[in-house]
């Protein structure tokens, strides 16, 4: 079994939840409860890596004994915690931008992204996506590319996509509909640009 958050970690995570205006102060204790439960059941330390299947497995188990609204609250709590963990130097994460000291992108990396965008645009037109959809998808991919610091597109993982979506929800506080647009754009990128069919998004 994994360990729960320490007292200092609980304070830091609780302050993060409140400061981002994502969670009302009176609900923080419930969010911390779900995070502790997840960490224990995931059999991973609080500072461990991001297991792509851990959250899905946790929510599946929870759904067998808890009502849907609690499962949704638990999902929100854990996703916020995973984003927080990835953004903190004392919570190591596998994402390349976690340390906050990413190197400048190389000319080769930038060229790879440019070629990827050209290929995705070509695929969209072959598939006869509407101009509105094409503009939306490419706009979200530009934001992801910038957020990802233009590291090689072939290195993008499902965990990177999940962290970006959490960034939109927690830092940018975008609406659920907007998050869904970003999700669809990134799923198109994963499937058609990277030729992957992620099961953990």
Secondary structure, 3 states (H helix, E strand, C coil): CCCCCCHHHHHHHHHHHHHCCCCCHHHHHHHHHHHHHHHHHHCCCCCCCCCCCHHHHHHHHHHCCCCHHHHHHHHHHHHHHHHHHHHCCCCCCCCCCCCCCCCCCCHHHHHHHHHHHHHHHHHHHHCCCCHHHHHHHHHHHHHHHHHCCCCCHHHCCHHHHHHHHHHHHHCCCCCHHHHHHHHHHHHHHHHHHCCCCCCCC
